[in-house]
Amino acid sequence: MGNIVREKTSRFRKMMDFLDSFLEMGTPGFDCVVYHHGTCVYRHMRGYRNYENTQKMTGNELYHLYSLSKPVTCTAALMLMEKGAFGLEDALCEYLPEFTKMYVKMDGRGEAVLPAQNPVRIRDLFCMTAGFSYDLASEQLKRGWVETNGVCPTREMMRYLAKEPLSFEPGTQWQYSFCHDVLAALVEVVSGMQFSAFVSQYIFEPLEMKHSTFDDRTVNREELMAQYRYDAERKCLVNCGKENQGFKLGRAYESGGAGCISSVDDYIRFAEALRKENVLLNTKTSRLMWSNQLNEACLNTFSQDRVRDYGYGLGVRCPQMYSTKKDFGWGGAGGAFLAISPQSGYSLLYVQHVLDSPVQAVKGELVNILDGALA
């Protein structure tokens, strides 16, 4: 899968020009690949893996995928669901007892809280409707860092997260949050395995994703692409180092929502496995994953806050009923973007390593351009 593919025809010219414009928007380097009906039909990379030293990209770079970790985590959890380890409507506290008695902030803010009327259900974890926040520096999480001496094992940190009041009643709104980190802890509990080990054994190894992991302690830092943060005020890139920027709560913490490190060649294997069905997940589960799961109230919250014209399935954006959209997928804080269309038979993966990038606001246009190229 490592070969560079650029069709000689003009079919992908618009996509190439659009991608090249990202360099002018402050992206030092990017890599984009498209598979259509199982064949790599397009791959385009430009720029540098280390902007300061002008080292050109090779295509073998490793990336912090940040929230593109979420589809992997949800797939791992759904594999266990298929085996009967839990049900979507089960209460989370049946498996993680610390979530038994939860409290909700009054009006979604402030210190005043009331007992939650609804339990957090496992469905809420997949759908981001549990009521958790994404406060990476909350008092309870900081306390967990201190009391575990900075180790912060994934399962153990859930005991601290559970002490934080919810933003709203579970199941009533959509909010981006630690939901998929909690899913990683659930995987550990029901499988009896460390999260990274489970994903490696049941996803990465079968798909021959040899350069992917949720345990960054095993990664060769030299293979990681340099990572930057875009300073909008000065319109420049600031090298922010090769570490996960804020989502790794401690040395042993494996973030199901933002902790995956992978390469383009590896992750497109995962994308293709989701597109084909009956590779990782059976057809029924696959279609459940990329079908809208939000009720009207939650859908309105999702559409206004994150991605217009889409619904949200079990960990991915997805077409709403009667929508013209055909793809499901997600993106990441560092600029990664995934689009998979079983209907059109393609998988698209774009990666870069720039946080707060201007590209974040426009990269969704890749889907429209690809639909046109493959029409």
N, C-alpha and C positions, 0 to 999 in steps of 0.2 A: 504493500500500500504506500510505500515511500516514494514512488516515481512521481515526478512533476508532470502533470498533464495539462496542456493548453490546446484546445482545438484550434486548427488553423482557420476555420471558418469564422464568420463574424457573429456566430450565435451567442458567444459570451463576451463580445466586445463591450457592451454596456456595463456588464458586471465588472469587467476588468477596469474600465475607466472609473467606475464608482469606487471600487476598492482603492485604486491609486490615489483618489482624492483624499483618502484618510491620512496619507502622509502629510498633506498640507494642513490637516486639521490637528496635527500634533501627535501622530502615531509614529514611533520610530521604526516599527516593523510589524507585519501581520502575516497570517497564513490562512488561506481559505480553501476548502475542499468540498466538492460535490460528487456524490454517488447517485447514479440513476439506474434503477433496476439492477442493482448489485455491481455496477461497473463504475470506476472512477472516470468521470467525463470531464472534470475540470479541477485544476489546482493552481492557485496563484499565490505566490509569496513575494514580498518585497521588503526592503529595509534592512535593519540591523538588529542583531540579537544583543548587542551591547553598544548603544549609541555613542558613548564616549570614546570607545576604542574602534569604532567603525568596523565591527566584526559582522560580516554579512550572515544572514540566516541560512541554515542548512536544511531546515525541515524536520530536524530531530530534537528541537527544543522541548523542554518541559515547562509547563505552565501551572500556576495556581489557578484552578478553574472557578474558585469561589462558588457562586450559586449554581453553576452547572454540575456541582456535586449533588444537588438535590434530586435530579432524575435517577442517578445511580442509587442513592439511599432509598428512594421510594421503590425502585425496582427490587432491591434486596429485601425490603420489608414485604412487598407483594409476593415475592417467592415464598416467604414463610407463611403468608396468609393462604396461599394455594395449598400448602401442606396441612392446613387446619390449625396453625399455631395460635391464631387469634381471628376475630371477626371485626369488620369495620365498625359495627355498632357496639362493640365491647367498650366498657368504661376503661379508661387508661389506668385507673387506680387498681384494677384487677391484676395488673402486671407491675406497676410502679406505685406502691401503696402511698408514697408521700404526696401523691396528687389526689388523695381521698377528700380532703376538706379544703376547698379553694375559696378565695375571696375575690371580689370584683371591686375595682375602683368606682366610686360614685361619679357619674358623668364622665367616666373614662380618664379621670385625672385626680390629682390631689391625694391626700393621705387618708381621707375617709373611705372606708370600705364596708361592703355588705357581704354576707355569705352567698356564694354562687348558688343559683337555683338549679342549674343543669350541670351534670358531670362532663368533664372533658372526655370525649369519645375518640377512639383511634381514628375514625374518619376525620375528625377535626384536625388531627396532626397532618394527615395527607393534604387536607384542603386549606390549611392555614386559617382555620376558623376557631381555634382553641381559645384565643384571647391572650396569648403570650405576646410579649414585645420583642424588640431586637436591641434592647439596651445592653450593650456589651460591657458597660461599666457600672451595672447596677450594684447597689450595696451588698446584696446577698451573693452575687457572683464574686465580688472582691473579697468577701468574707471566705468564700470557698477557696479562693487562691491562697489566702493566708493560712487557713486551717489545713490545707493539703500540701503546704510548703511549695506551692507553685506547680505541683504535679497535675492536679485537676483531672483525675480519671473521668471519662465520659459518663459512666453510670453514676459516679459519686456526685458529679456536679448537678445532676437532676434534683438531688435533695435540696440544693440551695435554690435552684430555679423555682421549685415548687413553693417556696416561701414568698415569692414575689406575687403581689395581687395581680389578677388578670385585668386587662383593659376593658373587657366587656363579657357578657354572658356567652359561654361557649355555644357555637353554632349560630350566632346571630349576626356576625360581621366577618369580613375578610381582613386580615392584617398580616403583613410580612413579619416573620418572627422566628423564634427558635424552634418552631414546630418540627422541623426535620432533624434537628439535633436531638430532640426527644425521641424521634423515630429511631435514630441510631442506637440510643440507649435501650429502646424496646427490642431492637434486633439482638442486642447483647443478652438481654434477659431471657427471651424466648428461645434463642439458639444455644445459649450457654457458651458462646464464643466471643472473643474480642471483636468489635465491629470491623476493624480493618482486616482481621483474619477471615471473617465470614465473607466479606466482599471479595477478597482475593481468591478464596477457594471456590466460590460459587459464581462469580462474574468475571473477574480479571483473568484467572487462569484458564477457564474454558474458552474464553474469547482470545486467548494469547495476547492479552494486554500486558506486556512484560514491563512496561515503564510507568504503570499506574499504581497509586497507593493512597490510602488515607493516613498512613503513618509516615510523616515527613522526616522522621529520624533515619529512615532507610534511603533517603534520596541523596544522590550525588549533586551537591550544590553547583558544580561546574556545568551541569547539564541544564540547570534552570536558566531561562531567559532573564536578562536584566529586567527589573520591575520599576515602573515610574508612577508618579502622580502628576496629573496635569494641573498647573497653577493657572487658573483662568484669569486672574488679575494681571499677572505678568506675561501670560500666554507663553509659558515655557514648561518643559518637563523637569521634574525633580526626581532624581534617583532615590527611591525609598527602601532599597535593599531587597534581598531575595526572600525574606520571611513573609509568612502569611500576615497580612495587615489587619490585625485586630480580631480575627475570628477564631484564632487558636487561643483558648482561655488559659492553657497551661501546657507543660511539657508533654503530658500523656493524653491530652484532650484530642479526640478525633471528631471533628465537626462534621456531622452528617449533612449540614446545610452549606458548608463552605470549605471543607478540608481536603478535597480531592486534588491530587497533582497528577497530571497526565500529559500525553503528547497528542498531536493531531492524528497520527496514524493509529494510536490506541483508541482514542475516543470515538473516532468514526466507526470503528468496529462495534463499539457499544451502540451507537446510533443505528447502525444497520441491523443489529440484533433486535432492537425495539421495532424497527420498521417491518421486519419480516414476520414477526409473531412466531409463537411456538418454538422460539430459540431460548429465550430467558423466561418469558411469560406465555401462558396459553392465550388463545384468541380471545376468550371471554374476559380475562383479566386485562389484556392489552387494551381492548376497546373501552373497558371501564376506566382505565388510566387516562386515556386521551379523549374522554367524553366529559362535558361540563357537569360538575357535581354541585354547583352552587345554586342555592335558592335565590329568589329575586332580590331579597335584601342584601345578601352576601355578594351577589353578582354586581349590584350597583356600587357597592364599596370597592370591589375589585376593579371594575371598569374605570371608575373615576380616579383611582389611586395609582394603577399600574399600567395595564395594557388595554387600550381601547379596541373594540371590535372582536375581542376574544372572550371566552369563558375560561374556567380553571378546573382542571380535572384532578387526578391524584398526583399532584406534584408538578404539573406542567400547564402552561397556557394551552388552550385548545379551541377548536371552532365551536361557536355556539350553534344551536339548531337553526337551520335555514341561513347560516352565515356563508359568505362567499369564501371565507378563509379555509384553507386546506391543510395547514400544518399545525403540528404541536411541537413544543419545545420550551426553552427558557434561555436565560442569559446569566452573565456573571459580572461581578464588580470590576474585574480586571479587563472586561471588554469581550469576553467569550460570548458566542451566540450560537444556538442550536435550533434548527428547523427540520422536522421530519414529516413527510407526507406519504402515508401509505397509499392514499388515493392516487397521487401523481407518481409514486414510486421513487421518491428521492430522499436523500439525507444531505443536509448542508451543515458544515461546521466552520465557524470563523473564530480565530483566536488572536489576541494581542495581550500585552501586559502593561496596560495603562489604566490606573484608577482615576475616576472623575473625568474621564475622557469625553470630549465633545462628540465622539463617534457614538456614544451610548444613545444619543437622541435620534440617530438616523439609521443605525445598522439594521433595524427591522425592515427597511426598504429592500434589503437583500432578497427577502422572500418574494416581493412583487417582481423584482428584476428576474429572478430565477423562474418564476411561473411563466413570465413572458418568453424566456429563452427556451423553455422546454415545451411551449405550446405547439 
